[in-house]
Amino acid sequence: MSTVDNVINQLAVELANKTINGAYDKAERDEALAKLQQVKNERDEALGNLENIKLGFEGMNRILQSDERLKNLYEEVKAKQTEKEEQ
């Protein structure tokens, strides 16, 4: 094999290796991006659930604050629950 043939052959091997490595890198990057998007979606869902819980608590708090008897009853139940937990 001549020197020119060896050079051409070596270039072909190097190009093939770089192409393969590039394909692996792209596949790994695509997988990482997909996983990142999944985590972001899960985070957004959790934040949405948290906001709904917050709104529920705010609504209950408004109800308790609107009626002194309910507020007192809540405080009484809360005190009893605290006593049970301390025992």
C-alpha distances in whole Angstrom, upper triangle without the diagonal:
4,7,8,6,7,10,11,10,12,15,15,16,18,20,20,22,24,25,26,28,30,31,32,34,36,37,38,40,41,43,44,46,47,49,50,52,53,55,56,58,59,61,62,64,65,67,68,70,71,73,74,76,77,79,80,82,83,85,86,87,89,91,92,93,95,97,99,100,96,95,98,97,93,94,96,93,91,93,94,90,89,92,91,87,89,91
4,5,5,6,9,10,10,12,14,15,17,18,20,21,23,24,26,27,29,30,32,33,34,36,38,39,40,42,44,45,46,48,50,51,52,54,55,57,58,60,61,63,64,66,67,69,70,72,73,75,76,77,79,81,82,83,85,87,88,89,91,92,93,95,98,99,100,97,96,98,97,94,94,97,94,92,94,95,91,90,93,92,88,90,92
4,5,5,6,9,10,10,12,14,15,16,18,20,21,22,24,26,27,28,30,32,33,34,36,37,39,40,42,43,44,46,48,49,51,52,54,55,57,58,59,61,63,64,65,67,69,70,71,73,74,75,77,79,80,81,83,85,85,87,89,90,91,93,96,97,98,95,93,96,95,92,92,95,92,89,92,93,89,88,91,90,86,88,90
4,5,5,6,8,10,11,12,14,15,16,18,20,21,22,24,26,27,28,30,31,33,35,36,37,39,41,42,43,45,47,47,49,51,52,53,55,57,58,59,61,63,63,65,67,68,69,71,73,74,75,77,79,79,81,83,84,85,88,89,90,91,94,96,97,93,92,95,94,90,91,94,91,89,91,92,88,88,91,89,86,87,89
4,5,5,6,8,10,10,12,14,15,16,18,20,21,22,24,25,27,29,30,31,33,35,36,37,39,41,42,43,45,46,48,49,51,52,54,55,57,58,60,61,62,64,66,67,68,70,72,73,74,76,78,79,80,82,83,85,87,88,89,91,93,95,96,92,91,94,93,89,90,93,90,87,90,91,87,86,89,88,84,86,88
4,5,5,6,9,10,10,12,14,15,16,18,20,21,22,24,26,27,28,30,32,33,34,36,38,39,40,42,43,45,46,48,49,51,52,54,55,57,58,60,61,63,64,65,67,69,70,71,73,75,76,77,79,81,81,83,85,86,87,89,92,93,94,91,89,92,91,87,88,91,88,85,88,88,85,84,87,85,82,84,85
4,5,5,6,9,10,10,12,14,15,16,18,20,21,22,24,26,27,28,30,31,32,34,36,37,38,40,42,43,44,46,48,49,50,52,53,55,57,58,59,61,63,63,65,67,68,69,71,73,74,75,77,79,79,81,83,84,85,87,90,91,92,89,87,90,89,86,86,89,86,84,86,87,83,83,86,84,81,82,84
4,5,5,6,9,10,10,12,14,15,16,18,20,21,22,24,26,27,29,30,31,33,35,36,37,39,41,42,43,45,46,47,49,51,52,53,55,57,58,59,61,62,63,65,67,68,70,72,73,74,76,78,78,80,82,83,84,86,88,90,91,88,86,89,88,85,86,88,85,83,85,86,83,82,85,84,80,82,84
4,5,5,6,9,10,11,12,14,15,17,18,20,21,23,24,26,27,29,30,32,33,35,36,38,39,41,42,44,45,46,48,50,51,52,54,56,57,58,60,61,63,65,66,67,69,71,72,73,75,77,77,79,81,82,83,85,88,89,90,86,85,88,87,83,84,87,84,82,84,85,81,80,83,82,78,80,82
4,5,5,6,9,10,11,12,14,15,16,18,20,21,22,24,26,27,28,30,32,33,34,36,38,39,40,42,43,45,46,48,49,51,52,54,55,57,58,59,61,63,64,65,67,69,70,71,73,75,75,77,79,80,81,83,86,87,88,85,83,86,85,81,82,85,82,79,82,82,79,78,81,80,76,78,80
4,5,5,6,8,10,10,12,14,15,16,18,20,21,22,24,26,26,28,30,31,32,34,36,37,38,40,42,43,44,46,47,49,51,52,53,55,57,58,59,61,62,63,65,67,68,69,71,73,74,75,77,78,79,81,84,85,86,83,82,84,84,80,81,83,81,78,81,81,78,77,80,79,75,77,79
4,6,5,6,9,10,10,12,14,15,16,18,20,21,23,24,26,27,29,30,31,33,35,36,37,39,41,42,43,45,46,48,49,51,52,54,55,57,58,60,61,62,64,66,67,68,70,72,73,74,76,77,78,80,83,85,85,82,81,84,83,79,80,82,80,77,80,80,77,76,79,78,75,76,78
4,5,5,6,9,10,11,12,14,15,17,18,20,21,23,24,26,27,29,30,32,33,34,36,38,39,40,42,44,45,46,48,49,51,52,54,55,57,59,60,61,63,65,66,67,69,70,71,73,75,76,77,79,82,83,84,80,79,82,81,77,78,80,78,75,78,78,75,74,77,76,72,74,76
4,5,5,6,9,10,10,12,14,15,16,18,20,21,22,24,26,27,28,30,32,33,34,36,37,38,40,42,43,44,46,48,49,51,52,53,55,57,58,59,61,63,64,65,67,69,69,71,73,74,75,77,79,81,82,78,77,80,79,75,76,79,76,73,76,77,73,72,75,74,70,72,74
4,5,5,6,9,10,10,12,14,15,16,18,20,21,22,24,26,27,28,30,31,33,34,36,37,39,40,42,43,45,46,47,49,51,52,53,55,57,57,59,61,62,63,65,67,68,69,72,73,73,75,78,80,81,77,76,79,78,74,75,78,75,73,75,76,72,72,75,73,70,72,74
4,5,5,6,9,10,11,12,14,15,17,18,20,21,23,24,26,27,29,30,31,33,35,36,37,39,41,42,44,45,46,48,50,51,52,54,55,57,58,60,61,63,64,66,67,69,71,72,73,75,77,79,80,76,75,78,77,73,74,76,74,71,74,75,71,71,74,72,69,71,73
4,5,5,6,8,10,11,12,14,15,17,18,20,21,23,24,26,27,28,30,32,33,34,36,38,39,40,42,43,45,46,48,49,51,53,54,55,57,59,60,61,63,64,65,67,69,70,71,73,75,77,78,74,73,76,75,71,72,74,72,69,72,72,69,68,71,69,66,68,70
4,5,5,6,9,10,10,12,14,15,16,18,20,21,22,24,26,26,28,30,31,32,34,36,37,38,40,42,43,44,46,47,49,51,52,53,55,57,58,59,61,63,63,65,67,68,69,71,73,75,76,72,71,74,73,69,70,73,70,68,70,71,67,67,70,68,65,67,69
4,6,5,6,9,10,10,12,14,15,16,18,20,21,22,24,25,27,29,30,31,33,35,36,37,39,40,42,43,45,46,47,49,51,52,54,55,57,58,60,61,62,64,66,67,68,70,72,74,75,71,70,73,72,69,70,72,69,67,70,70,67,66,70,68,65,67,69
4,5,5,6,9,10,11,12,14,15,17,18,20,21,23,24,26,27,29,30,32,33,35,36,38,39,41,42,44,45,46,48,50,51,53,54,55,57,59,60,61,63,65,66,67,69,71,73,74,70,69,72,71,67,68,70,68,65,68,68,65,65,68,66,63,65,67
4,5,5,6,9,10,11,12,14,15,16,18,20,21,22,24,26,27,28,30,32,33,34,36,37,39,40,42,43,45,47,48,49,51,52,54,55,57,58,59,61,63,64,65,67,69,71,72,68,67,70,69,65,66,68,66,63,66,66,63,62,65,64,60,62,64
4,5,5,6,9,10,10,12,14,15,16,18,20,21,22,24,26,27,28,30,31,33,34,36,37,39,40,41,43,45,46,47,49,51,52,53,55,57,58,59,61,62,63,65,68,69,70,67,66,68,68,64,65,67,65,62,65,66,62,62,65,63,60,62,64
4,5,5,6,9,10,10,12,14,15,16,18,20,21,23,24,26,27,29,30,31,33,35,36,37,39,40,42,43,45,46,48,49,51,52,54,56,57,58,60,61,62,64,67,68,69,66,65,67,66,63,64,66,64,61,64,65,61,61,64,62,59,61,63
4,5,5,6,9,10,11,12,14,15,17,18,20,21,23,24,26,27,29,30,32,33,34,36,38,39,40,42,43,45,47,48,49,51,53,54,55,57,59,60,61,63,65,67,68,64,63,65,64,61,62,64,61,59,62,62,58,58,61,60,56,58,60
4,5,5,6,9,10,11,12,14,15,16,18,20,21,22,24,26,27,28,30,31,33,34,36,37,39,41,42,43,45,46,48,49,51,52,53,55,57,58,59,61,63,65,66,62,61,64,63,59,60,63,60,57,60,61,57,57,60,58,55,57,59
4,5,5,6,9,10,10,12,14,15,16,18,20,21,22,24,25,27,28,30,31,33,34,36,37,39,40,41,43,45,46,47,49,51,52,53,55,57,57,59,62,64,65,61,60,63,62,58,59,62,59,57,60,60,57,57,60,58,55,57,59
4,5,5,6,9,10,11,12,14,15,17,18,20,21,23,24,26,27,29,30,32,33,35,36,38,39,40,42,44,45,46,48,50,51,52,54,55,57,58,61,63,63,60,59,62,60,57,58,60,58,55,58,59,55,55,58,57,53,56,58
4,5,5,6,9,10,11,12,14,15,17,18,20,21,22,24,26,27,28,30,32,33,34,36,37,39,41,42,43,45,47,48,49,51,53,54,55,57,59,61,61,58,57,59,58,55,56,58,55,53,56,56,53,52,55,54,51,53,55
4,5,5,6,9,10,10,12,14,15,16,18,20,21,22,24,26,27,28,30,31,33,35,36,37,39,40,42,43,45,46,47,49,51,52,53,55,57,59,60,56,55,58,57,54,55,57,54,52,55,56,52,52,55,54,50,52,55
4,5,5,6,9,10,11,12,14,15,16,18,20,21,23,24,26,27,29,30,31,33,35,36,37,39,41,42,43,45,46,48,50,51,52,54,56,58,59,55,54,57,56,53,54,56,54,51,54,55,51,51,55,53,50,53,55
4,5,5,6,9,10,11,12,14,15,17,18,20,21,23,24,26,27,29,30,32,33,34,36,38,39,40,42,44,45,47,48,49,51,53,55,57,57,54,53,55,54,51,52,54,51,49,52,53,49,49,52,50,47,50,52
4,5,5,6,9,10,11,12,14,15,16,18,20,21,22,24,26,27,28,30,31,32,34,36,37,38,40,42,43,45,47,48,49,51,53,55,55,52,51,53,52,49,50,52,50,47,50,51,47,47,50,49,45,48,50
4,5,5,6,9,10,10,12,14,15,16,18,20,21,22,24,25,27,29,30,31,33,35,36,37,39,41,41,43,45,46,47,49,52,53,54,51,50,52,52,48,49,52,49,47,50,51,47,47,50,49,46,48,51
4,5,5,6,9,10,11,12,14,15,17,18,20,21,23,24,26,27,29,30,32,33,35,36,38,39,40,42,44,45,46,48,50,52,53,49,49,51,50,47,48,51,48,46,49,49,46,46,49,48,45,47,50
4,5,5,6,9,10,11,12,14,15,16,18,20,21,22,24,26,27,28,30,32,33,34,36,38,39,41,42,43,45,46,49,50,51,47,47,49,48,44,46,48,45,43,46,47,43,43,46,45,42,44,46
4,5,5,6,9,10,10,12,14,15,16,18,20,21,22,24,26,27,28,30,31,32,34,36,37,39,41,42,43,45,47,49,50,46,45,48,47,43,44,47,44,42,45,46,42,42,45,44,41,43,46
4,5,5,6,9,10,10,12,14,15,16,18,20,21,23,24,25,27,29,30,31,33,35,36,37,39,40,41,43,46,48,49,45,44,47,46,43,44,47,44,42,45,46,42,42,46,45,42,44,47
4,5,5,6,9,10,11,12,14,15,17,18,20,21,23,24,26,27,29,30,32,33,35,36,38,39,40,42,44,46,47,43,43,45,44,41,42,44,42,40,43,43,40,40,43,42,39,42,44
4,5,5,6,9,10,10,12,14,15,16,18,20,21,22,24,26,27,28,30,31,32,34,36,37,38,40,43,44,45,41,40,43,42,38,40,42,39,37,40,41,37,37,41,39,37,39,41
4,5,5,6,9,10,10,12,14,15,16,18,20,21,22,24,26,27,28,30,31,33,35,36,37,39,41,43,44,40,39,42,41,38,39,42,39,37,40,41,38,38,41,40,37,40,42
4,5,5,6,9,10,11,12,14,15,17,18,20,21,23,24,26,27,29,30,32,33,35,36,38,40,42,43,39,38,41,40,37,39,41,38,36,40,41,37,38,41,40,37,40,42
4,5,5,6,9,10,11,12,14,15,16,18,20,21,23,24,26,27,28,30,32,33,34,36,38,40,41,37,36,39,38,34,36,38,36,34,37,37,34,34,38,36,34,37,39
4,5,5,6,9,10,10,12,14,15,16,18,20,21,22,24,26,27,28,30,31,32,34,37,38,39,36,35,37,37,33,34,37,34,32,35,36,33,33,36,36,33,35,38
4,5,5,6,9,10,10,12,14,15,16,18,20,21,23,24,25,27,29,30,31,33,35,37,38,35,34,37,36,33,34,37,35,33,36,37,34,34,38,37,34,37,40
4,5,5,6,9,10,11,12,14,15,17,19,20,21,23,24,26,27,29,30,32,34,36,37,33,32,36,34,31,33,35,33,31,34,35,32,33,36,35,33,35,38
4,5,5,6,9,10,10,12,14,15,16,18,20,21,22,24,26,27,28,30,32,34,35,31,30,33,32,28,30,33,30,28,31,32,29,29,33,32,29,32,34
4,5,5,6,9,10,10,12,14,15,16,18,20,21,22,24,25,26,28,31,33,34,30,29,32,31,28,29,32,30,28,31,32,29,29,33,32,30,33,35
4,5,5,6,9,10,11,12,14,15,17,19,20,21,23,24,26,27,30,32,33,29,28,32,31,27,29,32,30,28,31,33,30,30,34,33,31,34,37
4,5,5,6,9,10,11,12,14,15,17,18,20,21,23,24,26,28,30,30,27,26,29,28,25,27,29,27,25,29,30,26,27,31,30,28,31,33
4,5,5,6,9,10,11,12,14,15,16,18,20,21,22,24,26,28,29,25,24,27,27,23,25,27,25,23,26,28,25,25,29,28,26,29,31
4,5,5,6,9,10,10,12,14,15,16,18,20,21,22,25,27,28,25,24,27,27,23,25,28,26,24,27,29,26,27,31,30,28,31,34
4,5,5,6,9,10,11,12,14,15,17,18,20,21,23,26,26,23,23,26,25,22,24,27,24,23,27,28,25,26,30,29,28,31,33
4,5,5,6,9,10,11,12,14,15,16,18,20,22,24,24,21,20,23,22,19,21,23,21,20,23,24,22,23,26,26,24,27,29
4,5,5,6,9,10,10,12,14,15,16,18,21,22,23,20,19,22,22,18,20,23,21,19,23,24,22,23,26,26,25,27,30
4,5,5,6,9,10,11,12,14,15,16,19,21,22,19,19,22,22,19,21,24,22,21,24,26,24,25,28,28,27,30,32
4,5,5,6,9,10,11,12,14,15,17,20,20,17,17,20,19,16,19,21,19,18,22,23,21,22,26,26,25,28,30
4,5,5,6,9,10,10,12,14,16,18,18,15,14,17,17,13,16,18,17,15,19,20,18,19,23,23,22,25,27
4,5,5,6,9,10,10,12,15,17,18,15,14,18,18,15,17,20,19,17,21,23,21,22,25,26,25,27,30
4,5,5,6,9,10,11,13,16,17,14,13,17,17,14,17,20,19,18,22,23,22,23,26,27,26,29,31
4,5,5,6,9,10,11,13,14,11,10,14,13,11,14,16,15,14,18,19,18,20,23,23,23,26,28
4,5,5,6,8,10,12,13,10,9,13,13,10,12,15,15,14,17,19,18,19,22,23,23,25,28
4,5,5,6,9,11,13,11,10,14,15,13,15,18,18,17,20,22,22,23,26,27,26,29,31
4,5,5,7,10,11,8,9,12,12,11,14,16,16,16,19,21,20,22,25,26,26,28,30
4,5,6,7,8,5,5,9,9,8,10,13,13,13,16,18,18,19,21,23,23,25,27
4,6,7,9,8,6,10,11,10,12,15,15,15,17,20,20,21,23,25,25,27,30
4,7,9,8,8,11,13,12,14,17,18,18,20,22,23,24,26,28,28,30,32
4,5,5,6,9,10,11,13,14,16,17,19,20,21,23,25,26,27,29,31
4,5,5,6,9,10,11,12,14,15,16,18,20,21,23,24,26,27,29
4,5,5,6,9,10,10,12,14,15,17,18,20,21,23,24,26,27
4,5,5,6,9,10,10,12,14,15,16,18,20,21,22,24,26
4,5,5,6,9,10,10,12,14,15,16,18,20,21,23,25
4,5,5,6,9,10,11,12,14,15,17,19,20,21,23
4,5,5,6,8,10,11,12,14,15,17,18,20,22
4,5,5,6,9,10,10,12,14,15,16,18,20
4,6,5,6,9,10,10,12,14,15,16,19
4,5,5,6,9,10,11,13,14,16,17
4,5,5,6,9,10,11,12,14,16
4,5,5,6,9,10,11,12,15
4,5,5,6,9,10,11,13
4,5,5,6,9,10,11
4,5,5,6,9,10
4,5,5,6,9
4,5,5,6
4,5,5
4,6
4
